[in-house]
Amino acid sequence: MKIIVCSDIHGNKYAFDAFLESIEKISYDKIVFCGDVFGYYYYADEIAKKMQESFVCLLGNHDKMLLDAWDNKYSEEILFSLVEKYGSVYSTFRDIISSDTICFLRSLDSKYIIECNGLKLGFFHGTPDDPLDGRLYPNMFPADYGIYNQFNYVFLGHTHHKMVRYFGETTVLNPGSLGQQRDGKGCSYLIFDSVKEEFEFKSVDFDREKLVRDIRVYDNGMEKLVEVLFRESVK
């Protein structure tokens, strides 16, 4: 089975459209999206509608925060802090997100486990021990390797950092972010071949200036939403 694995698009339709174009000539069996269609940028609703057609989707932490905001679980103070930290989508979500997308997000889990070609594969937005909010960065080591070792391959999202790690006989992969790279290596996804047990990272090039113009309209002055798009290296 050939699986395309991607994560963390965060409402960036320009990167998403470039991704869809880039996989048109690729033969694959499944696309697994490891969560966070929502957050930061402005077109999560449009992206979610397209994902429902053919993606296996996981729930990300920003998707969960959107659902909590939709259900009025946050005070005005908390919502204000979310806007300050993540941008205006946390104040305009009722205008930019449809009820259909909310229903779609409610149907999602933060993990997806399958067996194919004799391999056990685990997909998580966070980590196996904390599927929604766990983080494993390239320079971190888990306290408990055992939870990883129940799988042959583990695929993670959430950190926006591309990663290849080996914990015993287990290979742990993060495709990086499809919509908001943070590791200085560009937006990306990966292709995993379960027959050959091979994987390959693929870069996604998109017109960042189009997104910058949107940021100037909806989040003018929030330079961190721009800076991360052009980040070249992380120490």
Backbone bond lengths (Angstrom), bond angles and torsions (degrees), N, CA, C in turn:
res aa  C-N    CA-C-N  psi(-1)  N-CA   C-N-CA  omega(-1)  CA-C   N-CA-C  phi
1 M - - - 1.464 - - 1.515 109.86 -
2 K 1.290 116.55 134.81 1.459 121.36 176.82 1.531 107.97 -106.57
3 I 1.339 115.72 120.43 1.462 122.27 -174.18 1.521 109.67 -118.78
4 I 1.318 116.49 129.53 1.461 121.97 170.21 1.520 107.63 -91.19
5 V 1.314 116.55 126.12 1.463 122.01 -179.25 1.518 108.90 -116.57
6 C 1.333 115.92 127.71 1.466 120.89 179.66 1.522 108.47 -142.97
7 S 1.321 116.97 168.01 1.467 120.13 -175.98 1.514 110.45 -162.39
8 D 1.334 115.53 160.07 1.465 123.50 166.05 1.520 113.03 54.47
9 I 1.325 116.38 63.15 1.458 120.52 176.60 1.519 111.50 -81.76
10 H 1.328 117.85 -31.78 1.463 123.23 172.28 1.534 114.06 52.06
11 G 1.323 115.91 47.22 1.461 119.75 172.17 1.511 115.75 70.67
12 N 1.325 117.47 14.20 1.471 121.33 -178.45 1.533 108.96 -91.46
13 K 1.323 116.09 89.78 1.467 119.73 -175.99 1.523 112.36 -68.70
14 Y 1.301 117.59 -26.04 1.466 120.35 -178.98 1.533 110.01 -67.31
15 A 1.327 116.15 -43.89 1.457 120.02 176.23 1.525 110.47 -69.09
16 F 1.326 116.83 -38.02 1.458 119.77 -178.61 1.526 111.19 -64.95
17 D 1.311 116.75 -43.91 1.471 119.75 178.39 1.524 110.98 -63.88
18 A 1.345 116.60 -37.79 1.468 119.99 177.34 1.526 110.65 -65.86
19 F 1.313 116.53 -37.47 1.463 121.06 176.42 1.525 110.91 -62.95
20 L 1.328 116.92 -48.30 1.460 119.85 179.75 1.525 111.25 -58.85
21 E 1.311 116.00 -39.36 1.465 119.62 178.36 1.528 110.90 -66.50
22 S 1.317 116.51 -37.73 1.465 119.98 -175.64 1.519 112.84 -70.71
23 I 1.339 117.80 -24.12 1.467 119.35 -177.89 1.534 112.19 -96.86
24 E 1.331 117.22 1.10 1.465 120.11 -178.38 1.522 112.54 -59.05
25 K 1.324 117.00 -34.03 1.462 120.79 -176.34 1.527 112.19 -100.75
26 I 1.337 116.49 10.05 1.457 120.92 179.30 1.526 109.31 -99.25
27 S 1.310 116.27 134.27 1.457 120.96 174.28 1.532 108.63 -86.28
28 Y 1.318 117.21 123.26 1.461 120.65 -179.16 1.528 109.58 -149.42
29 D 1.330 115.71 163.41 1.459 121.63 -179.05 1.517 113.34 -104.64
30 K 1.323 116.82 -25.77 1.459 119.66 -172.75 1.519 109.76 -157.89
31 I 1.332 116.20 146.87 1.470 122.03 169.76 1.515 107.98 -116.19
32 V 1.318 116.58 125.11 1.461 121.23 175.38 1.526 108.37 -113.44
33 F 1.326 115.23 121.15 1.467 121.95 177.30 1.524 107.82 -103.15
34 C 1.325 116.48 121.52 1.463 121.34 -171.86 1.528 114.54 -88.91
35 G 1.310 117.47 24.20 1.458 119.84 168.35 1.511 116.47 104.48
36 D 1.338 113.70 162.30 1.462 126.94 -177.80 1.522 112.83 73.74
37 V 1.319 114.07 67.74 1.468 119.95 168.11 1.525 109.50 -75.95
38 F 1.340 116.85 -27.09 1.463 123.06 -176.20 1.531 110.77 -100.38
39 G 1.348 115.19 164.56 1.453 122.53 174.37 1.514 113.04 107.80
40 Y 1.312 116.41 141.61 1.466 125.56 174.55 1.526 114.04 71.32
41 Y 1.330 118.92 -64.80 1.456 121.10 -172.34 1.529 111.08 -109.70
42 Y 1.293 120.75 -174.95 1.455 122.83 -146.78 1.522 117.48 -113.11
43 Y 1.311 117.98 2.63 1.471 118.30 -170.35 1.527 112.83 -126.06
44 A 1.310 116.34 34.15 1.466 120.06 -178.97 1.522 111.87 -61.34
45 D 1.318 117.46 -35.81 1.460 120.34 -177.63 1.529 110.63 -64.08
46 E 1.309 115.98 -45.95 1.464 121.20 179.12 1.527 110.80 -62.40
47 I 1.318 116.34 -41.90 1.466 120.69 -179.17 1.521 110.70 -67.76
48 A 1.331 116.54 -43.95 1.465 120.42 -178.97 1.517 111.43 -59.66
49 K 1.308 117.09 -38.96 1.473 120.33 179.05 1.520 110.74 -61.54
50 K 1.329 117.04 -39.06 1.464 120.25 179.32 1.529 111.00 -72.69
51 M 1.317 116.65 -36.70 1.458 120.02 -179.20 1.520 112.08 -64.68
52 Q 1.318 116.65 -35.18 1.460 120.27 -177.79 1.525 112.57 -60.75
53 E 1.311 116.60 -21.99 1.456 120.53 -176.10 1.527 112.78 -71.13
54 S 1.347 118.12 -36.42 1.464 117.91 -171.64 1.526 115.40 -152.53
55 F 1.332 119.13 3.64 1.456 121.58 -177.41 1.528 110.87 -97.56
56 V 1.323 116.05 146.93 1.462 120.73 160.20 1.521 105.80 -88.39
57 C 1.306 117.97 119.11 1.466 121.36 -172.26 1.528 111.38 -116.87
58 L 1.321 114.98 140.02 1.455 121.92 172.63 1.524 109.69 -104.81
59 L 1.304 115.22 159.02 1.463 121.97 176.60 1.517 109.24 -86.51
60 G 1.333 117.35 129.86 1.457 121.92 176.47 1.515 111.44 -100.77
61 N 1.321 115.94 170.67 1.467 119.73 -178.45 1.522 112.13 -64.50
62 H 1.332 118.05 -35.95 1.460 119.63 177.06 1.522 111.08 -70.88
63 D 1.318 116.88 -34.04 1.463 119.77 175.14 1.527 110.09 -63.13
64 K 1.334 116.25 -40.98 1.468 120.55 178.07 1.518 110.77 -66.24
65 M 1.323 117.80 -39.29 1.462 120.11 178.12 1.522 110.94 -64.93
66 L 1.342 116.42 -37.01 1.466 119.67 175.12 1.523 110.58 -60.84
67 L 1.321 117.51 -45.58 1.462 120.46 179.16 1.523 111.21 -61.83
68 D 1.321 117.31 -40.59 1.467 120.37 178.62 1.526 111.29 -65.78
69 A 1.330 116.15 -38.95 1.467 119.64 177.09 1.527 109.98 -66.43
70 W 1.308 116.42 -41.87 1.471 121.41 178.79 1.527 110.89 -60.11
71 D 1.338 116.06 -35.96 1.464 121.60 -178.87 1.526 112.71 -88.32
72 N 1.335 116.96 12.38 1.473 123.04 176.38 1.528 112.81 59.53
73 K 1.334 116.00 38.15 1.457 120.10 179.67 1.530 112.41 -88.24
74 Y 1.329 116.87 -6.84 1.459 120.57 -178.54 1.518 110.70 -108.88
75 S 1.310 115.07 143.90 1.460 120.52 172.30 1.521 109.59 -75.06
76 E 1.314 116.54 167.46 1.458 120.47 177.24 1.534 110.84 -61.26
77 E 1.328 116.21 -35.05 1.457 119.80 179.52 1.525 111.32 -65.11
78 I 1.335 116.69 -42.16 1.462 119.85 179.47 1.523 110.79 -67.34
79 L 1.320 116.97 -42.33 1.465 119.47 177.79 1.516 111.03 -60.62
80 F 1.319 116.37 -41.08 1.467 120.25 178.28 1.526 110.57 -61.35
81 S 1.339 116.67 -40.22 1.470 119.68 179.30 1.523 111.16 -67.13
82 L 1.340 116.98 -34.33 1.461 120.37 177.46 1.526 110.80 -67.07
83 V 1.326 116.37 -39.87 1.470 120.29 177.13 1.521 110.15 -63.31
84 E 1.324 116.91 -43.76 1.461 120.48 179.63 1.526 111.89 -62.33
85 K 1.317 116.20 -35.18 1.467 120.42 -175.15 1.523 112.54 -87.05
86 Y 1.361 116.60 -38.79 1.455 120.10 -170.15 1.527 114.96 -118.23
87 G 1.315 117.23 -11.52 1.452 118.53 177.32 1.514 114.96 112.25
88 S 1.321 114.41 177.20 1.470 122.10 -170.08 1.516 114.24 -68.13
89 V 1.339 118.70 -15.28 1.463 118.91 179.98 1.514 111.59 -60.06
90 Y 1.330 117.48 -21.55 1.460 120.50 178.12 1.521 112.90 -82.86
91 S 1.317 117.02 -4.75 1.470 119.87 171.57 1.517 112.24 -108.81
92 T 1.327 117.04 -22.15 1.467 120.99 -176.54 1.524 113.13 -108.53
93 F 1.331 117.63 10.63 1.468 120.03 -171.08 1.520 113.05 -58.91
94 R 1.322 118.12 -32.13 1.470 119.16 -179.63 1.532 111.55 -71.53
95 D 1.305 116.81 -20.09 1.464 120.53 178.24 1.527 112.28 -90.40
96 I 1.323 117.54 -26.43 1.461 119.95 -172.42 1.527 113.42 -108.15
97 I 1.323 117.57 -8.56 1.465 121.53 -179.30 1.524 109.18 -117.17
98 S 1.321 116.13 130.65 1.466 120.92 -179.48 1.526 111.06 -86.15
99 S 1.321 115.57 159.89 1.460 120.40 177.43 1.531 110.73 -64.73
100 D 1.327 117.36 -29.97 1.465 120.45 176.65 1.525 111.22 -62.66
101 T 1.318 116.35 -41.37 1.460 119.61 178.08 1.521 111.13 -66.63
102 I 1.320 116.66 -37.92 1.460 120.09 176.62 1.527 110.15 -61.17
103 C 1.301 117.40 -44.28 1.469 121.02 177.68 1.522 111.00 -61.30
104 F 1.329 115.43 -40.88 1.462 120.20 177.71 1.523 110.93 -61.14
105 L 1.323 117.50 -47.32 1.463 121.17 -179.53 1.523 111.72 -63.53
106 R 1.309 117.05 -35.81 1.461 120.15 179.31 1.534 111.82 -64.02
107 S 1.309 116.70 -23.48 1.460 120.81 -177.33 1.526 112.75 -83.27
108 L 1.324 117.93 -6.19 1.462 121.27 -171.05 1.522 112.85 -93.73
109 D 1.315 114.88 152.36 1.458 123.52 171.98 1.519 108.09 -111.46
110 S 1.326 116.73 163.94 1.468 120.30 179.85 1.521 112.30 -93.15
111 K 1.317 117.05 6.40 1.467 120.20 177.08 1.525 109.52 -141.67
112 Y 1.331 114.75 156.17 1.455 122.26 179.91 1.520 106.72 -149.94
113 I 1.318 117.01 119.95 1.455 122.14 -174.50 1.526 109.04 -123.61
114 I 1.328 116.50 128.28 1.459 121.16 -179.81 1.528 109.67 -138.30
115 E 1.316 115.71 162.57 1.453 122.30 170.96 1.518 108.27 -122.61
116 C 1.313 115.77 132.08 1.466 119.97 177.48 1.514 109.04 -153.79
117 N 1.327 115.03 140.78 1.464 121.72 179.76 1.524 112.44 52.70
118 G 1.331 115.06 35.62 1.453 119.86 177.95 1.506 115.04 78.16
119 L 1.335 117.67 7.93 1.459 122.72 -179.14 1.529 110.41 -111.68
120 K 1.316 116.04 144.09 1.458 121.10 172.37 1.523 108.11 -101.95
121 L 1.330 115.83 120.65 1.461 122.30 -176.41 1.518 109.57 -113.98
122 G 1.308 116.17 132.51 1.464 121.34 176.37 1.514 110.49 -119.61
123 F 1.324 116.04 127.29 1.462 122.79 178.08 1.524 108.24 -114.42
124 F 1.329 116.91 131.48 1.456 121.66 -177.10 1.526 109.50 -141.29
125 H 1.334 115.62 145.98 1.464 115.99 170.91 1.520 109.27 -70.59
126 G 1.323 116.57 -46.87 1.453 121.19 179.66 1.518 111.58 -96.12
127 T 1.328 116.14 -100.57 1.464 122.61 179.71 1.526 108.59 -139.31
128 P 1.333 118.78 165.32 1.457 119.31 -179.30 1.522 114.18 -58.77
129 D 1.327 118.07 -32.89 1.464 120.45 179.79 1.521 112.62 -84.37
130 D 1.323 118.33 -17.69 1.462 123.07 177.94 1.534 107.48 -145.88
131 P 1.345 116.46 79.05 1.470 120.38 -169.82 1.522 115.40 -59.34
132 L 1.322 118.27 -27.82 1.462 119.64 -178.19 1.518 112.50 -90.22
133 D 1.321 117.96 -46.29 1.462 120.92 -168.96 1.522 115.71 -115.62
134 G 1.325 118.34 -5.81 1.458 119.80 -177.94 1.517 112.28 -65.06
135 R 1.316 115.98 149.35 1.459 121.30 178.54 1.525 109.97 -130.06
136 L 1.314 116.08 132.50 1.456 121.40 171.99 1.522 107.41 -129.25
137 Y 1.330 115.55 106.69 1.460 121.13 178.53 1.528 109.88 -89.22
138 P 1.326 117.52 163.88 1.464 120.14 -177.02 1.524 114.67 -57.54
139 N 1.343 117.80 -26.50 1.460 120.24 -177.50 1.524 113.08 -102.07
140 M 1.341 117.49 10.81 1.454 121.59 -178.98 1.529 111.21 -102.40
141 F 1.335 114.93 155.91 1.452 121.01 175.86 1.526 108.65 -125.77
142 P 1.326 116.89 133.01 1.458 119.38 -178.99 1.520 111.51 -70.63
143 A 1.327 116.14 150.52 1.461 120.18 177.96 1.524 111.03 -69.05
144 D 1.339 115.92 -31.22 1.455 121.03 -177.15 1.528 109.63 -129.34
145 Y 1.327 115.89 108.27 1.460 120.37 179.19 1.525 111.82 -74.55
146 G 1.333 115.98 -23.00 1.447 120.06 -173.20 1.514 113.94 -58.21
147 I 1.323 116.13 -36.00 1.459 119.36 -178.23 1.525 111.01 -68.67
148 Y 1.329 117.43 -25.28 1.461 121.59 174.65 1.533 110.67 -79.95
149 N 1.325 115.61 -35.78 1.461 119.52 -172.06 1.514 114.19 -73.61
150 Q 1.324 117.75 -4.04 1.463 119.67 173.07 1.529 111.43 -77.12
151 F 1.343 116.36 -8.51 1.463 122.19 179.13 1.521 110.26 -115.40
152 N 1.323 116.04 153.93 1.459 120.50 169.13 1.521 111.05 -79.80
153 Y 1.338 114.66 -40.04 1.467 120.95 178.34 1.525 108.71 -135.48
154 V 1.326 115.41 137.31 1.462 122.20 175.87 1.525 107.98 -122.56
155 F 1.329 115.22 131.66 1.464 121.80 -179.88 1.532 107.86 -116.27
156 L 1.326 116.01 126.90 1.462 122.03 -176.18 1.525 110.96 -123.22
157 G 1.326 115.65 154.27 1.455 121.62 171.29 1.517 109.68 -118.83
158 H 1.332 115.47 -143.34 1.474 124.95 167.06 1.517 115.91 78.60
159 T 1.335 119.30 -43.33 1.467 119.87 -172.17 1.516 113.53 -85.99
160 H 1.339 118.27 -17.68 1.467 123.00 -176.29 1.522 112.12 66.93
161 H 1.316 117.20 20.13 1.462 121.77 178.70 1.533 109.40 -119.44
162 K 1.308 116.61 125.40 1.456 120.31 174.06 1.532 109.40 -64.13
163 M 1.322 115.28 143.35 1.463 117.72 -173.43 1.520 111.01 -157.06
164 V 1.325 114.39 141.11 1.462 123.08 167.85 1.523 106.49 -130.86
165 R 1.343 116.97 120.48 1.459 121.54 178.84 1.520 108.68 -132.93
166 Y 1.317 115.43 155.40 1.462 120.84 177.65 1.519 108.67 -127.92
167 F 1.324 115.60 116.93 1.460 122.02 176.77 1.530 107.07 -113.34
168 G 1.314 116.77 94.59 1.448 120.01 -174.40 1.522 109.54 65.73
169 E 1.331 116.26 -125.08 1.458 121.38 179.72 1.531 112.31 -88.97
170 T 1.317 117.27 4.19 1.470 121.69 -176.38 1.520 110.76 -100.31
171 T 1.331 115.50 132.30 1.464 121.52 174.08 1.520 108.50 -100.63
172 V 1.327 116.07 127.32 1.465 121.84 -179.25 1.522 108.25 -112.69
173 L 1.338 115.62 125.51 1.459 121.61 -174.85 1.516 111.07 -126.41
174 N 1.310 115.51 141.79 1.467 121.42 170.14 1.531 106.49 -126.28
175 P 1.343 118.03 123.42 1.469 119.52 -177.44 1.509 114.02 -72.68
176 G 1.353 117.16 -6.24 1.453 119.89 -171.27 1.513 110.20 80.95
177 S 1.299 116.58 -179.34 1.464 120.80 -178.75 1.517 111.18 -90.10
178 L 1.317 114.57 136.88 1.462 120.09 175.93 1.523 111.37 -78.81
179 G 1.342 117.74 -25.31 1.451 119.68 -172.91 1.509 117.27 -121.09
180 Q 1.350 117.84 -16.48 1.466 119.53 -178.68 1.527 109.37 -150.29
181 Q 1.310 116.18 80.86 1.468 120.43 -179.49 1.524 110.58 -62.41
182 R 1.324 116.03 145.76 1.460 120.34 177.53 1.524 112.79 -129.24
183 D 1.324 117.18 -2.29 1.455 119.68 -175.10 1.516 113.32 -102.08
184 G 1.344 116.53 5.76 1.447 119.48 -179.99 1.508 114.42 76.44
185 K 1.346 117.00 8.53 1.465 120.84 -176.51 1.517 112.49 -113.32
186 G 1.311 117.57 8.43 1.452 121.45 175.38 1.518 114.02 88.87
187 C 1.334 115.47 162.72 1.450 121.78 176.09 1.529 108.83 -69.54
188 S 1.333 116.38 148.19 1.457 117.81 -168.92 1.520 112.63 -161.80
189 Y 1.332 113.55 170.08 1.461 123.10 169.98 1.521 106.53 -148.13
190 L 1.322 117.72 177.56 1.455 118.88 176.35 1.519 110.57 -135.72
191 I 1.317 114.27 157.81 1.461 122.47 176.67 1.520 107.58 -115.72
192 F 1.324 116.15 126.37 1.459 121.85 -178.85 1.519 109.44 -117.18
193 D 1.315 115.91 128.67 1.458 122.50 178.22 1.527 107.93 -108.65
194 S 1.336 116.81 110.06 1.466 120.34 -175.23 1.520 112.68 -76.45
195 V 1.321 118.30 -18.43 1.464 121.55 177.53 1.527 109.79 -77.31
196 K 1.323 115.96 -50.25 1.463 121.09 -179.31 1.531 112.00 -84.46
197 E 1.333 116.72 -12.71 1.465 122.48 -173.91 1.533 110.20 53.55
198 E 1.315 113.61 52.34 1.452 121.99 177.93 1.520 109.45 -125.39
199 F 1.334 115.84 152.16 1.460 120.21 176.42 1.522 108.94 -141.43
200 E 1.320 114.17 154.16 1.469 120.76 -178.15 1.521 109.03 -145.37
201 F 1.322 116.08 130.86 1.460 121.10 175.07 1.530 109.48 -83.80
202 K 1.314 115.06 140.78 1.454 121.24 178.34 1.529 109.32 -124.95
203 S 1.319 116.20 134.40 1.465 121.37 177.26 1.520 110.86 -85.82
204 V 1.313 115.46 151.36 1.463 122.41 176.50 1.521 108.10 -121.06
205 D 1.304 116.50 115.81 1.461 121.73 177.35 1.524 109.01 -98.95
206 F 1.319 116.14 132.35 1.460 120.39 177.86 1.519 108.76 -143.76
207 D 1.303 116.12 166.04 1.464 122.17 -178.35 1.525 108.88 -78.05
208 R 1.327 115.82 95.51 1.465 119.87 -177.00 1.519 112.14 -66.64
209 E 1.327 117.01 -27.27 1.463 119.62 -177.86 1.530 111.52 -65.80
210 K 1.340 117.27 -30.37 1.465 118.98 175.92 1.522 110.62 -62.98
211 L 1.326 116.17 -42.61 1.459 119.48 178.31 1.522 110.95 -68.71
212 V 1.318 117.32 -37.30 1.471 120.41 177.27 1.528 110.31 -59.85
213 R 1.324 117.05 -41.11 1.469 119.27 178.09 1.522 110.91 -62.00
214 D 1.311 117.29 -38.34 1.465 120.14 176.73 1.526 111.07 -65.08
215 I 1.322 116.02 -41.67 1.464 119.98 178.81 1.518 110.38 -60.83
216 R 1.327 117.70 -40.46 1.467 121.07 179.01 1.529 111.58 -63.42
217 V 1.327 116.77 -28.71 1.467 120.57 178.66 1.522 110.80 -79.61
218 Y 1.342 117.05 -48.77 1.465 120.92 -170.33 1.517 114.57 -95.59
219 D 1.331 117.59 -23.68 1.465 120.89 -177.53 1.518 110.03 -140.63
220 N 1.308 116.53 46.31 1.456 120.98 -177.22 1.529 110.61 -57.82
221 G 1.308 116.37 129.19 1.454 122.20 -179.32 1.516 113.69 96.46
222 M 1.327 117.73 -11.91 1.463 121.12 179.13 1.528 108.40 -90.13
223 E 1.312 114.71 77.12 1.462 120.72 -169.84 1.514 113.79 -67.24
224 K 1.326 117.75 -21.87 1.462 117.52 -179.02 1.525 111.56 -66.67
225 L 1.329 117.97 -25.24 1.461 120.28 175.81 1.522 111.66 -69.53
226 V 1.329 115.76 -24.78 1.467 121.20 176.90 1.520 110.44 -87.51
227 E 1.322 116.16 -46.71 1.466 121.43 -174.23 1.516 112.58 -54.60
228 V 1.330 116.35 -43.12 1.463 119.74 -174.75 1.523 111.62 -64.46
229 L 1.330 116.66 -27.11 1.464 120.55 179.87 1.525 111.95 -68.57
230 F 1.320 116.87 -25.95 1.461 121.95 -175.23 1.530 112.54 -111.52
231 R 1.307 116.63 8.27 1.449 120.79 -178.99 1.523 110.16 -60.77
232 E 1.321 116.68 133.89 1.458 120.67 -176.45 1.513 113.70 -106.35
233 S 1.316 117.29 -23.65 1.454 118.06 -179.89 1.516 109.78 -159.16
234 V 1.307 115.46 153.32 1.454 121.97 175.86 1.513 107.38 -127.08
235 K 1.310 116.44 125.01 1.479 120.35 -178.43 1.524 110.02 -77.81
